[in-house]
Amino acid sequence: MSNIKLFQDEKIRTVWNEKERQWYFSVSVVVGVLSESKAPKAYWRQLKKREPQLVTVCHGLKIKALDGKMRKEDCATSKGFR
């Protein structure tokens, strides 16, 4: 199950993790919204290189991409970044 959430009028792609029974969001999409980056995936890659501890709160989950295909991306819950 996937769904779109809105944050400041921006669409955030999410996916439901049945095993953990919680929503996960695409980290690169959130980074793009918060940074206003034109290339959010590249921005996220650079951020992970500079701050490798960020990866510990992410899970590689399949989430629906903009082209409609399911692709593996870094996803996290809001609890992971508190």
Biopython code that builds the backbone (N, CA, C, O; Angstrom):
import numpy as np
from Bio.PDB.StructureBuilder import StructureBuilder

atoms = [
    (1, "MET", "N", (0.845, -1.168, 0.000)),
    (1, "MET", "CA", (0.000, 0.000, 0.000)),
    (1, "MET", "C", (0.894, 1.235, 0.000)),
    (1, "MET", "O", (1.851, 1.324, 0.769)),
    (2, "SER", "N", (0.571, 2.179, -0.867)),
    (2, "SER", "CA", (1.305, 3.442, -0.874)),
    (2, "SER", "C", (0.303, 4.584, -0.925)),
    (2, "SER", "O", (-0.869, 4.395, -1.252)),
    (3, "ASN", "N", (0.779, 5.740, -0.602)),
    (3, "ASN", "CA", (-0.095, 6.884, -0.518)),
    (3, "ASN", "C", (0.756, 8.137, -0.652)),
    (3, "ASN", "O", (1.971, 8.097, -0.455)),
    (4, "ILE", "N", (0.121, 9.238, -0.985)),
    (4, "ILE", "CA", (0.798, 10.524, -1.074)),
    (4, "ILE", "C", (0.363, 11.358, 0.126)),
    (4, "ILE", "O", (-0.826, 11.454, 0.431)),
    (5, "LYS", "N", (1.327, 11.953, 0.794)),
    (5, "LYS", "CA", (1.044, 12.861, 1.897)),
    (5, "LYS", "C", (1.440, 14.259, 1.438)),
    (5, "LYS", "O", (2.290, 14.408, 0.560)),
    (6, "LEU", "N", (0.842, 15.262, 2.016)),
    (6, "LEU", "CA", (1.186, 16.638, 1.676)),
    (6, "LEU", "C", (1.931, 17.286, 2.821)),
    (6, "LEU", "O", (1.589, 17.108, 3.990)),
    (7, "PHE", "N", (2.955, 18.040, 2.468)),
    (7, "PHE", "CA", (3.734, 18.813, 3.437)),
    (7, "PHE", "C", (3.979, 20.167, 2.789)),
    (7, "PHE", "O", (4.663, 20.252, 1.769)),
    (8, "GLN", "N", (3.437, 21.202, 3.359)),
    (8, "GLN", "CA", (3.559, 22.553, 2.801)),
    (8, "GLN", "C", (3.220, 22.558, 1.307)),
    (8, "GLN", "O", (3.960, 23.122, 0.501)),
    (9, "ASP", "N", (2.105, 21.932, 0.945)),
    (9, "ASP", "CA", (1.606, 21.854, -0.432)),
    (9, "ASP", "C", (2.494, 21.044, -1.377)),
    (9, "ASP", "O", (2.289, 21.080, -2.590)),
    (10, "GLU", "N", (3.457, 20.330, -0.852)),
    (10, "GLU", "CA", (4.318, 19.475, -1.673)),
    (10, "GLU", "C", (3.920, 18.020, -1.447)),
    (10, "GLU", "O", (3.584, 17.632, -0.329)),
    (11, "LYS", "N", (3.958, 17.218, -2.506)),
    (11, "LYS", "CA", (3.600, 15.800, -2.407)),
    (11, "LYS", "C", (4.792, 14.989, -1.910)),
    (11, "LYS", "O", (5.890, 15.071, -2.461)),
    (12, "ILE", "N", (4.559, 14.212, -0.869)),
    (12, "ILE", "CA", (5.578, 13.329, -0.295)),
    (12, "ILE", "C", (5.139, 11.894, -0.554)),
    (12, "ILE", "O", (4.057, 11.487, -0.131)),
    (13, "ARG", "N", (5.980, 11.124, -1.251)),
    (13, "ARG", "CA", (5.640, 9.732, -1.518)),
    (13, "ARG", "C", (5.881, 8.897, -0.269)),
    (13, "ARG", "O", (6.915, 9.020, 0.388)),
    (14, "THR", "N", (4.909, 8.047, 0.047)),
    (14, "THR", "CA", (4.998, 7.205, 1.236)),
    (14, "THR", "C", (4.655, 5.764, 0.884)),
    (14, "THR", "O", (4.065, 5.475, -0.156)),
    (15, "VAL", "N", (5.045, 4.877, 1.784)),
    (15, "VAL", "CA", (4.725, 3.456, 1.635)),
    (15, "VAL", "C", (4.429, 2.890, 3.023)),
    (15, "VAL", "O", (5.088, 3.242, 4.002)),
    (16, "TRP", "N", (3.439, 2.018, 3.091)),
    (16, "TRP", "CA", (3.056, 1.371, 4.340)),
    (16, "TRP", "C", (3.898, 0.119, 4.519)),
    (16, "TRP", "O", (3.955, -0.725, 3.625)),
    (17, "ASN", "N", (4.551, -0.009, 5.670)),
    (17, "ASN", "CA", (5.321, -1.203, 5.997)),
    (17, "ASN", "C", (4.455, -2.066, 6.909)),
    (17, "ASN", "O", (4.296, -1.781, 8.096)),
    (18, "GLU", "N", (3.904, -3.116, 6.333)),
    (18, "GLU", "CA", (2.963, -3.970, 7.068)),
    (18, "GLU", "C", (3.637, -4.654, 8.255)),
    (18, "GLU", "O", (3.031, -4.795, 9.318)),
    (19, "LYS", "N", (4.889, -5.080, 8.076)),
    (19, "LYS", "CA", (5.609, -5.776, 9.157)),
    (19, "LYS", "C", (5.730, -4.894, 10.401)),
    (19, "LYS", "O", (5.502, -5.350, 11.521)),
    (20, "GLU", "N", (6.092, -3.632, 10.188)),
    (20, "GLU", "CA", (6.256, -2.706, 11.314)),
    (20, "GLU", "C", (4.987, -1.892, 11.592)),
    (20, "GLU", "O", (4.911, -1.159, 12.578)),
    (21, "ARG", "N", (4.006, -2.033, 10.719)),
    (21, "ARG", "CA", (2.718, -1.350, 10.837)),
    (21, "ARG", "C", (2.875, 0.156, 11.014)),
    (21, "ARG", "O", (2.337, 0.754, 11.945)),
    (22, "GLN", "N", (3.641, 0.757, 10.075)),
    (22, "GLN", "CA", (3.802, 2.198, 10.097)),
    (22, "GLN", "C", (4.127, 2.720, 8.696)),
    (22, "GLN", "O", (4.547, 1.965, 7.819)),
    (23, "TRP", "N", (3.925, 4.017, 8.510)),
    (23, "TRP", "CA", (4.215, 4.660, 7.238)),
    (23, "TRP", "C", (5.690, 5.050, 7.165)),
    (23, "TRP", "O", (6.280, 5.497, 8.148)),
    (24, "TYR", "N", (6.266, 4.871, 5.990)),
    (24, "TYR", "CA", (7.616, 5.336, 5.687)),
    (24, "TYR", "C", (7.512, 6.345, 4.556)),
    (24, "TYR", "O", (6.639, 6.229, 3.696)),
    (25, "PHE", "N", (8.391, 7.328, 4.553)),
    (25, "PHE", "CA", (8.378, 8.312, 3.489)),
    (25, "PHE", "C", (9.698, 8.286, 2.734)),
    (25, "PHE", "O", (10.723, 7.863, 3.268)),
    (26, "SER", "N", (9.664, 8.738, 1.497)),
    (26, "SER", "CA", (10.864, 8.809, 0.673)),
    (26, "SER", "C", (11.758, 9.933, 1.203)),
    (26, "SER", "O", (11.360, 11.098, 1.215)),
    (27, "VAL", "N", (12.948, 9.580, 1.634)),
    (27, "VAL", "CA", (13.849, 10.572, 2.219)),
    (27, "VAL", "C", (14.286, 11.590, 1.171)),
    (27, "VAL", "O", (14.362, 12.782, 1.468)),
    (28, "SER", "N", (14.574, 11.143, -0.044)),
    (28, "SER", "CA", (15.025, 12.088, -1.067)),
    (28, "SER", "C", (13.949, 13.113, -1.409)),
    (28, "SER", "O", (14.268, 14.264, -1.707)),
    (29, "VAL", "N", (12.686, 12.713, -1.371)),
    (29, "VAL", "CA", (11.599, 13.655, -1.646)),
    (29, "VAL", "C", (11.522, 14.704, -0.536)),
    (29, "VAL", "O", (11.383, 15.894, -0.815)),
    (30, "VAL", "N", (11.611, 14.269, 0.708)),
    (30, "VAL", "CA", (11.562, 15.205, 1.836)),
    (30, "VAL", "C", (12.771, 16.141, 1.795)),
    (30, "VAL", "O", (12.633, 17.344, 2.016)),
    (31, "VAL", "N", (13.949, 15.593, 1.514)),
    (31, "VAL", "CA", (15.153, 16.424, 1.399)),
    (31, "VAL", "C", (14.963, 17.462, 0.296)),
    (31, "VAL", "O", (15.353, 18.619, 0.454)),
    (32, "GLY", "N", (14.371, 17.051, -0.807)),
    (32, "GLY", "CA", (14.122, 17.983, -1.903)),
    (32, "GLY", "C", (13.177, 19.100, -1.515)),
    (32, "GLY", "O", (13.395, 20.257, -1.876)),
    (33, "VAL", "N", (12.123, 18.761, -0.780)),
    (33, "VAL", "CA", (11.158, 19.772, -0.337)),
    (33, "VAL", "C", (11.813, 20.740, 0.651)),
    (33, "VAL", "O", (11.654, 21.955, 0.536)),
    (34, "LEU", "N", (12.539, 20.198, 1.609)),
    (34, "LEU", "CA", (13.139, 21.051, 2.635)),
    (34, "LEU", "C", (14.289, 21.902, 2.108)),
    (34, "LEU", "O", (14.474, 23.037, 2.547)),
    (35, "SER", "N", (15.061, 21.359, 1.171)),
    (35, "SER", "CA", (16.220, 22.087, 0.646)),
    (35, "SER", "C", (15.878, 22.915, -0.588)),
    (35, "SER", "O", (16.661, 23.765, -1.011)),
    (36, "GLU", "N", (14.693, 22.658, -1.168)),
    (36, "GLU", "CA", (14.276, 23.289, -2.426)),
    (36, "GLU", "C", (15.279, 22.995, -3.541)),
    (36, "GLU", "O", (15.474, 23.809, -4.444)),
    (37, "SER", "N", (15.907, 21.834, -3.468)),
    (37, "SER", "CA", (16.893, 21.415, -4.458)),
    (37, "SER", "C", (16.215, 21.014, -5.762)),
    (37, "SER", "O", (15.137, 20.420, -5.754)),
    (38, "LYS", "N", (16.852, 21.340, -6.875)),
    (38, "LYS", "CA", (16.364, 20.919, -8.194)),
    (38, "LYS", "C", (16.744, 19.470, -8.477)),
    (38, "LYS", "O", (16.163, 18.841, -9.361)),
    (39, "ALA", "N", (17.720, 18.932, -7.729)),
    (39, "ALA", "CA", (18.173, 17.544, -7.890)),
    (39, "ALA", "C", (18.214, 16.875, -6.517)),
    (39, "ALA", "O", (19.294, 16.656, -5.969)),
    (40, "PRO", "N", (17.040, 16.549, -5.957)),
    (40, "PRO", "CA", (17.003, 16.051, -4.574)),
    (40, "PRO", "C", (17.730, 14.727, -4.358)),
    (40, "PRO", "O", (18.310, 14.523, -3.292)),
    (41, "LYS", "N", (17.718, 13.820, -5.338)),
    (41, "LYS", "CA", (18.420, 12.539, -5.150)),
    (41, "LYS", "C", (19.926, 12.759, -5.067)),
    (41, "LYS", "O", (20.600, 12.137, -4.247)),
    (42, "ALA", "N", (20.454, 13.638, -5.911)),
    (42, "ALA", "CA", (21.887, 13.956, -5.859)),
    (42, "ALA", "C", (22.230, 14.661, -4.547)),
    (42, "ALA", "O", (23.269, 14.390, -3.946)),
    (43, "TYR", "N", (21.365, 15.551, -4.113)),
    (43, "TYR", "CA", (21.562, 16.246, -2.845)),
    (43, "TYR", "C", (21.606, 15.243, -1.701)),
    (43, "TYR", "O", (22.468, 15.342, -0.828)),
    (44, "TRP", "N", (20.683, 14.272, -1.691)),
    (44, "TRP", "CA", (20.631, 13.245, -0.648)),
    (44, "TRP", "C", (21.891, 12.389, -0.678)),
    (44, "TRP", "O", (22.438, 12.070, 0.378)),
    (45, "ARG", "N", (22.365, 12.009, -1.866)),
    (45, "ARG", "CA", (23.606, 11.216, -1.968)),
    (45, "ARG", "C", (24.778, 11.959, -1.337)),
    (45, "ARG", "O", (25.548, 11.367, -0.581)),
    (46, "GLN", "N", (24.922, 13.252, -1.637)),
    (46, "GLN", "CA", (26.008, 14.047, -1.073)),
    (46, "GLN", "C", (25.869, 14.192, 0.437)),
    (46, "GLN", "O", (26.856, 14.141, 1.172)),
    (47, "LEU", "N", (24.639, 14.371, 0.885)),
    (47, "LEU", "CA", (24.395, 14.487, 2.327)),
    (47, "LEU", "C", (24.781, 13.205, 3.061)),
    (47, "LEU", "O", (25.344, 13.261, 4.154)),
    (48, "LYS", "N", (24.480, 12.048, 2.464)),
    (48, "LYS", "CA", (24.849, 10.762, 3.084)),
    (48, "LYS", "C", (26.362, 10.595, 3.140)),
    (48, "LYS", "O", (26.886, 10.009, 4.087)),
    (49, "LYS", "N", (27.065, 11.105, 2.136)),
    (49, "LYS", "CA", (28.533, 11.025, 2.150)),
    (49, "LYS", "C", (29.118, 11.880, 3.269)),
    (49, "LYS", "O", (30.064, 11.475, 3.945)),
    (50, "ARG", "N", (28.540, 13.074, 3.458)),
    (50, "ARG", "CA", (29.045, 13.982, 4.495)),
    (50, "ARG", "C", (28.649, 13.537, 5.895)),
    (50, "ARG", "O", (29.409, 13.708, 6.848)),
    (51, "GLU", "N", (27.450, 12.964, 6.014)),
    (51, "GLU", "CA", (26.906, 12.565, 7.318)),
    (51, "GLU", "C", (26.456, 11.106, 7.267)),
    (51, "GLU", "O", (25.255, 10.841, 7.233)),
    (52, "PRO", "N", (27.394, 10.153, 7.261)),
    (52, "PRO", "CA", (27.029, 8.739, 7.072)),
    (52, "PRO", "C", (26.103, 8.172, 8.145)),
    (52, "PRO", "O", (25.441, 7.164, 7.900)),
    (53, "GLN", "N", (26.037, 8.779, 9.310)),
    (53, "GLN", "CA", (25.146, 8.271, 10.359)),
    (53, "GLN", "C", (23.678, 8.410, 9.964)),
    (53, "GLN", "O", (22.824, 7.731, 10.533)),
    (54, "LEU", "N", (23.373, 9.270, 9.006)),
    (54, "LEU", "CA", (21.984, 9.420, 8.546)),
    (54, "LEU", "C", (21.428, 8.129, 7.965)),
    (54, "LEU", "O", (20.226, 7.875, 8.043)),
    (55, "VAL", "N", (22.287, 7.328, 7.392)),
    (55, "VAL", "CA", (21.847, 6.094, 6.745)),
    (55, "VAL", "C", (21.301, 5.099, 7.764)),
    (55, "VAL", "O", (20.514, 4.224, 7.402)),
    (56, "THR", "N", (21.694, 5.210, 9.008)),
    (56, "THR", "CA", (21.251, 4.245, 10.025)),
    (56, "THR", "C", (19.762, 4.345, 10.320)),
    (56, "THR", "O", (19.190, 3.404, 10.871)),
    (57, "VAL", "N", (19.117, 5.451, 9.974)),
    (57, "VAL", "CA", (17.678, 5.587, 10.211)),
    (57, "VAL", "C", (16.862, 5.290, 8.955)),
    (57, "VAL", "O", (15.639, 5.429, 8.958)),
    (58, "CYS", "N", (17.539, 4.881, 7.880)),
    (58, "CYS", "CA", (16.863, 4.632, 6.605)),
    (58, "CYS", "C", (16.740, 3.142, 6.325)),
    (58, "CYS", "O", (17.557, 2.333, 6.766)),
    (59, "HIS", "N", (15.706, 2.808, 5.587)),
    (59, "HIS", "CA", (15.490, 1.443, 5.128)),
    (59, "HIS", "C", (15.293, 1.492, 3.628)),
    (59, "HIS", "O", (14.605, 2.377, 3.121)),
    (60, "GLY", "N", (15.887, 0.555, 2.916)),
    (60, "GLY", "CA", (15.663, 0.451, 1.483)),
    (60, "GLY", "C", (14.340, -0.255, 1.241)),
    (60, "GLY", "O", (14.249, -1.475, 1.376)),
    (61, "LEU", "N", (13.318, 0.504, 0.885)),
    (61, "LEU", "CA", (11.999, -0.059, 0.648)),
    (61, "LEU", "C", (11.561, 0.255, -0.776)),
    (61, "LEU", "O", (11.964, 1.266, -1.351)),
    (62, "LYS", "N", (10.735, -0.617, -1.337)),
    (62, "LYS", "CA", (10.177, -0.338, -2.656)),
    (62, "LYS", "C", (9.030, 0.639, -2.492)),
    (62, "LYS", "O", (8.119, 0.432, -1.690)),
    (63, "ILE", "N", (9.096, 1.703, -3.267)),
    (63, "ILE", "CA", (8.103, 2.768, -3.219)),
    (63, "ILE", "C", (7.797, 3.188, -4.645)),
    (63, "ILE", "O", (8.672, 3.143, -5.510)),
    (64, "LYS", "N", (6.579, 3.591, -4.890)),
    (64, "LYS", "CA", (6.184, 3.952, -6.252)),
    (64, "LYS", "C", (6.894, 5.231, -6.674)),
    (64, "LYS", "O", (6.790, 6.265, -6.015)),
    (65, "ALA", "N", (7.623, 5.138, -7.792)),
    (65, "ALA", "CA", (8.345, 6.282, -8.338)),
    (65, "ALA", "C", (7.397, 7.140, -9.174)),
    (65, "ALA", "O", (6.244, 6.771, -9.394)),
    (66, "LEU", "N", (7.886, 8.270, -9.628)),
    (66, "LEU", "CA", (7.066, 9.181, -10.412)),
    (66, "LEU", "C", (6.587, 8.546, -11.717)),
    (66, "LEU", "O", (5.539, 8.918, -12.246)),
    (67, "ASP", "N", (7.357, 7.588, -12.233)),
    (67, "ASP", "CA", (6.954, 6.921, -13.474)),
    (67, "ASP", "C", (5.968, 5.782, -13.228)),
    (67, "ASP", "O", (5.570, 5.093, -14.166)),
    (68, "GLY", "N", (5.570, 5.580, -11.963)),
    (68, "GLY", "CA", (4.595, 4.558, -11.621)),
    (68, "GLY", "C", (5.182, 3.205, -11.284)),
    (68, "GLY", "O", (4.456, 2.316, -10.839)),
    (69, "LYS", "N", (6.485, 3.023, -11.485)),
    (69, "LYS", "CA", (7.133, 1.748, -11.184)),
    (69, "LYS", "C", (7.574, 1.718, -9.724)),
    (69, "LYS", "O", (7.855, 2.753, -9.120)),
    (70, "MET", "N", (7.626, 0.511, -9.174)),
    (70, "MET", "CA", (8.093, 0.339, -7.801)),
    (70, "MET", "C", (9.620, 0.269, -7.821)),
    (70, "MET", "O", (10.198, -0.594, -8.481)),
    (71, "ARG", "N", (10.260, 1.170, -7.103)),
    (71, "ARG", "CA", (11.725, 1.222, -7.061)),
    (71, "ARG", "C", (12.185, 1.286, -5.597)),
    (71, "ARG", "O", (11.507, 1.848, -4.736)),
    (72, "LYS", "N", (13.348, 0.698, -5.348)),
    (72, "LYS", "CA", (13.905, 0.700, -4.002)),
    (72, "LYS", "C", (14.538, 2.065, -3.720)),
    (72, "LYS", "O", (15.351, 2.560, -4.501)),
    (73, "GLU", "N", (14.150, 2.659, -2.598)),
    (73, "GLU", "CA", (14.668, 3.970, -2.189)),
    (73, "GLU", "C", (14.907, 3.985, -0.694)),
    (73, "GLU", "O", (14.380, 3.154, 0.045)),
    (74, "ASP", "N", (15.708, 4.944, -0.262)),
    (74, "ASP", "CA", (15.874, 5.170, 1.167)),
    (74, "ASP", "C", (14.575, 5.743, 1.706)),
    (74, "ASP", "O", (14.075, 6.753, 1.210)),
    (75, "CYS", "N", (14.036, 5.095, 2.718)),
    (75, "CYS", "CA", (12.790, 5.533, 3.348)),
    (75, "CYS", "C", (13.005, 5.562, 4.855)),
    (75, "CYS", "O", (13.846, 4.841, 5.394)),
    (76, "ALA", "N", (12.237, 6.401, 5.515)),
    (76, "ALA", "CA", (12.350, 6.507, 6.972)),
    (76, "ALA", "C", (11.010, 6.934, 7.553)),
    (76, "ALA", "O", (10.135, 7.436, 6.848)),
    (77, "THR", "N", (10.875, 6.723, 8.848)),
    (77, "THR", "CA", (9.706, 7.223, 9.563)),
    (77, "THR", "C", (10.090, 8.567, 10.173)),
    (77, "THR", "O", (11.270, 8.913, 10.230)),
    (78, "SER", "N", (9.126, 9.299, 10.614)),
    (78, "SER", "CA", (9.440, 10.578, 11.264)),
    (78, "SER", "C", (10.165, 10.345, 12.585)),
    (78, "SER", "O", (10.903, 11.216, 13.043)),
    (79, "LYS", "N", (9.967, 9.189, 13.202)),
    (79, "LYS", "CA", (10.622, 8.879, 14.475)),
    (79, "LYS", "C", (12.128, 8.753, 14.312)),
    (79, "LYS", "O", (12.875, 9.061, 15.240)),
    (80, "GLY", "N", (12.584, 8.309, 13.151)),
    (80, "GLY", "CA", (14.006, 8.102, 12.915)),
    (80, "GLY", "C", (14.828, 9.370, 12.915)),
    (80, "GLY", "O", (16.036, 9.327, 13.146)),
    (81, "PHE", "N", (14.191, 10.495, 12.658)),
    (81, "PHE", "CA", (14.932, 11.759, 12.546)),
    (81, "PHE", "C", (14.710, 12.680, 13.725)),
    (81, "PHE", "O", (15.034, 13.865, 13.648)),
    (82, "ARG", "N", (14.172, 12.173, 14.800)),
    (82, "ARG", "CA", (13.963, 13.024, 15.986)),
    (82, "ARG", "C", (15.219, 13.138, 16.792)),
    (82, "ARG", "O", (15.232, 13.812, 17.822)),
]
sb = StructureBuilder()
sb.init_structure("model")
sb.init_model(0)
sb.init_chain("A")
sb.init_seg("    ")
for serial, (resi, resn, name, xyz) in enumerate(atoms, 1):
    if name == "N":
        sb.init_residue(resn, " ", resi, " ")
    sb.init_atom(name, np.array(xyz, "f"), 0.0, 1.0, " ", f" {name:<3s}", serial, name[0])
structure = sb.get_structure()
